[in-house]
Amino acid sequence: MSHAAAPEQTHMPQAVHIRHKALALGFDDVGITRPDAISHAAEGLDAFLADGHHGSMEWMEARADQRANPTVLWPDARSVIVVAMNYGPDTDPRTLLTEKDHAVISVYARGKDYHDVLKKRLKALGRWMAAEFGCALKVFVDTAPVMEKPLAAAAGLGWQGKHTNLVSRSYGSWLFLGVIYTDMPLTGDTPHADRCGACRACLDSCPTKAFPAPYRLDARRCISYLTIEHKGPIPLEFRKAMGNRIYGCDDCLAACPWNKFARTANEAAFHARVELDAPRLDSLMMLDDAGFRQVFSGSPIKRIGRNRFVRNVLIAVGNSGDTSFLPKLEPLLTDDDPVVRETAVWARDQLLQTWSEAQNNESA
């Protein structure tokens, strides 16, 4: 039966039916909102772009109108369905920051690529909706100009915290989001209230002071941006603060007190692969392109490429204080990639300084 012919009183049962199906497919939460429910988000996006806080992410500016208004991206959209999957870790990821000879990889990237997992299930939900209700729809998993976090808050899944990420009362900071735009006029859920209160834990935890104010992020200072999106040399002012974080950063997420309600992910695909759970830096710094592709097959890390990845690893090597890495740095001083070469020189100089200081202390 086409939804266009359905009487008004059937809209809520359709929404409930969709929720039950989404949960049956393995999503942990689901909510519904209207396309015009995030009109307030446009102002924040405009300010973010005007301040240049998006850095080199030109794609955010190029389609800002579609990002701020779902009906600009798809004029037929009448409802927005937001689904979520929990990827909660089994331990606080910050505990690895003290293991200087090991790499810290953001929790979301330690398992299989979440894009593949979510999109497969979201497409299954979309096919079922089309068959069940005769509706048109579009499916998005971080692949289009869609403001997932404001939409998720409007759909009642949580609220955007002072770190700009979604916070859930049931899952804390650890949720992957997927979105369906549909031409079905569905009854929406109640937007979630902001429950941050006076807390500043996320803001104060940031190693690079990337939050100029609550609810505002300067991506140019964010370790996640620097290690993933930024393509050139990492600015010197941020290298020490990066520590051993080589892909992303979870500090502001992990600091949130609402994580006391978080739970470990049920989905096995999101559990850390053995080789990505605190790998040694020396095993990563020597990867060539073929080795990098092999190790990170099926991982979101693969998309940044070997050169950017090794650049990140070399910064962690320089911060490690482990002078046993010095001989292994030698081949990278003449690497084909100029950014890798420059970062290798920096890492070598940091370790030589550590060695010199140790010698001076022994002779004192």
N, C-alpha and C positions, 0 to 999 in steps of 0.2 A: 504494500500500500504506500503510495506517495505521501510524504509528509505534507505536501501542499494541500491535500484534501482533508487532512486530519483536523478535527475540531479542537478548539483551544484547550479543553480539559485533558487532551491526550498528551500535551507537551511534558508535563511532569512525569508521567509514566515512561515516556521515551527517555528522559534524562536519567531516571532511575535504572532503566534497562541498560543504558549505555554505561553507567557506573558499574553495574554488576558485571557486565561483559569485560570491562577494562580490568577489574580486579581479578576476574577469572583468567585473564591472559597473563597475569603476573605483575601488573603494575601495583605499587604499594598505596598509591593515593590518586584521586582524580577529582577534578572540579570543573565547573562550567561558568563562563562569564559572557558578557556581551562585547562586541568589537569596540564599542565606544566607552568601555569602562576604564580605559587607561589614558584618557585625554590629558590628565595631569602629568603623565610621563613625558610628554612632548617637551614641556618646559625644561625639565631636568636634562633631557637629551640635548636640547639646543644649547644649554649652558655648558654641558660637558664638551661639546664640539667647539663652541666659541672660545673656550679656555684652552683648546688644544690638548685636552687631557686624553684624547684618543691616540696621541702619538702618530705612528705611521700606519694606523689602521684606517686607511682612506675609505675602505669599503663601508665603514660606519656612516661617513658623511655623504657618500655617493647616493645612498638610498634611505636617507634619514626620514623622508616623508612616509615611506612605506613602513619603516620600523615603528614610527610613532602612531600610525593609524592603520589597523588591519584592513579596513575597507579600501584604503589606497592601494594596498598590495593585491587585494581581491574584492572588488565591489560587491560581489554576491554574498559575502560573509554575513551571517546573521547571528551566529554563536561561535564561541571559542571553547574548545575542550582542552584542558591541560592535564597531562598525566605525569606521574612522578615515580621514580624507582630509587630505592634506598641503596647507597653504596657505602654505608658506614664501615669504618675500619674496626678491627678488633682491639687496637691499642691507640693511644694518643700518638699521632705521627711526629710530634715534636720531640719525642724521646730519642729519635735518631739523630738529632742535631748535634749531640755530643760525640757521636762516633765519626770523628773527622776524616778517617781514611775510607769511609763508606759514603755512598751517594744517597741523598734523600730525593725521592721521586714523589710528586703529588699523588695522594691517595687515588684520585680518579683515573690516573694513568698506569696504575700498577697491574691492572687486570686486562681483559680484552677491551677493545675499543667500544665505548658505550654507544657511540653513534649506530654501530651495526646492531647491537642488542636491542636498543629502543626502537630503531626504525623498523626492524622486522616485526615486532609486536604491534607497533603503531599502525603499520600497513595492514596487519591482520584485523585490527579493530576497525580501520577504515573500510576494508572489504566487507566486513560483517555489517557495518552501518549502511553501506550502499545497498547491500542485498536486503536488509531488514526494512529500511525506511525509504529506499529509492532516492536518497539524497546525493547531492554533490559535495565534495570536500577536498581539502588539501592538507597534506601531512608534512610536518616540519620537525626536524631534530637538529637544531643548530646549523641549518644549511640555508637559511634565508633571512631577510631583514625582519625578524620577529623578536619582540621584547618579552622573552619567556618569563622573566622574573616578575615584572609588573603584572603580567597576565595571570601568573600563578597566584600572586597575592590577591588579585581581584576575584579569582576563582575560589578563594578560601583555603588554599593549601598552606599558607604561611604568610610571612610578611618580609619585606626587604629590610634587613637590619642596617645598622649604621655603617657596615662594611659593604653595603649595596647588594650583598648576596641574600638569597632566600633563607629564612629561618623557619623551621617547622617545630611545633610543640611536640610532635611525635617522633621526628627523625633528626632533630637538631639541624646541623648545617649540611648534611650529606644526602642531597637529592639531585638526581639527574632529571631533566624536564624534557617533555615532548609536547607538541601542540598540534591540534587539528582545527582548522577553520572549516565550518560547514554552513550550508545555506538553510539548515534547519533552525527554526525559532524555538530554542530551548529555554526553559526556566533556569536562571543562573543561581549559583550559590552565593552566600553572604561573604563579602570581602573580609579578610582577616585583619584584626586590629594589630597595630604595632605594639609589641610587648618588650621593647628594648629598655624602656624607662631611662634611668640615669646612667645605666651601665656604659662603660667605655672600654671593656676588655678587648674587643676586636681592634679598636683604633690604637690602643696603647701597645698592642702586641706586634704591630707592623715593624719589621726590621729596617725598612727604608723610609718610613714616615710618608706613606703614599696617600694618606687621607688628609686633605687640607681642611676638612670639616666633616662632622657626622653626615653620613649619607652621600658623601662626595668622594670619588676616587680619581686620583691622577695616575692613569695607567703608566705613564712614562717613568714613574718611580716604583712600580709594582714588579716584584720578582717574577710573578707569573708572566707578565707582559715581556719583561726583559729576557727571560729564558725561552719563551715560546714565539712571540710575535716579532720581537726586535731582531733585525737581520744583520746589523753591523757589529762592531766591537761594543762590548758592554762598557758604559761609562765608568771611569775609574772610581767615582764617588760611591758607587753601589757595590763594588766587587767584594769588599770585606764583609759587608752586611749580608751578602748572599750565603756566606758560610759554605755548607756542602749541599745546598739545594741546587740540583742540576736541571730540574724540569718542574716548573710550577712552584707554588708555595701554599701551604695550608695553615699558616700561623693564625690569620684572622678568623678562619673557620673554626679551627681547633680551640681557640680561646673562648668561644661563645659558651656561656653558662648553660644555655638550653641543650647543650650536648649531653647533659646528665640524663636526658630522656632518649638519647639516640640509641640505636641498636645496630649490631653487626649485620651487614648485608646478607640476605638469604640467597640472592642470586650468585651462583658459583662463578659466573663469568666475571664478576666484579671483585673476586678474591685475588689477592696479590699473587702474581706468578713468582715462583721461587727465585728466578734470576733477576727480578725487579724489586725484591724485598731487601733493601739495604745492600745493593751490590758494591763490591770494592771498586774504588776509583781506578786502580791500575788496570783492572779488567775492561774498563770502559774507554779509557783514554787511548788505547791502542787499536780501537776498531777502525777498519777501513770501510769503504762504502758498502762492499758486499757483506762484510761482517755485521755492520750496523743494520742493514736490511734484514738479515737473517734473524738477529736477536730480537728486533722489534717488529717482526711480521705480526699483523693483527693487533698492533698497539697504536694508540693515538700519537705516541712519540715519533713514529715513523715519518709523520708529515713534516717535521722540521728539518729533516735531512741530517746526514752525518756531520757536516762541517759545523753547523750551528750547535749540534749536540756536543761534539768534542770541545768546542769553545766553552760551553757551560761546565763540562767536566774539568777542564783545565783551570778554571777559576776556583773550583772546589779543591783541586790539587794544590794550588797556590795558598789556599787558606788552611790546608790540612796541617801544616807544620811538620809533615813527615818527609824528612830528607832522603829516605830510601827511594822516593819517587824520582829523584834527580836523574839517574841514568836512563830511566824510561822516558823522560821528557825529551831527550836528545833528538830522536827522529822527528819530533813534531816541530822543532825549531826551524826545520827546512820543509815543512808541509807545503803542498801545492796551494792551499788556501791561505790568503794573506791574513785573514782574521784569526785563523788557527795559529799561524806563525806568531803573530803579535801577542796573542794570549798565552802561548807557550813561553815566550820570553818573559812576560810578566810573572807567570807562575814560577819559572826558574829563579827569577830575581827574589821573589818572596821566600822561596825555600833557602836560597843562599843566605839571605839575611837571617833566617832562623838558625841556620848552621853557624853563621858567624857569631851570633849572640850566644849560642850554646858554648862555643869555643872560648869566648871572652869570660863567660861565667865559670868555666872550668879553671881558667888560669888566674882568676881573681883570688 
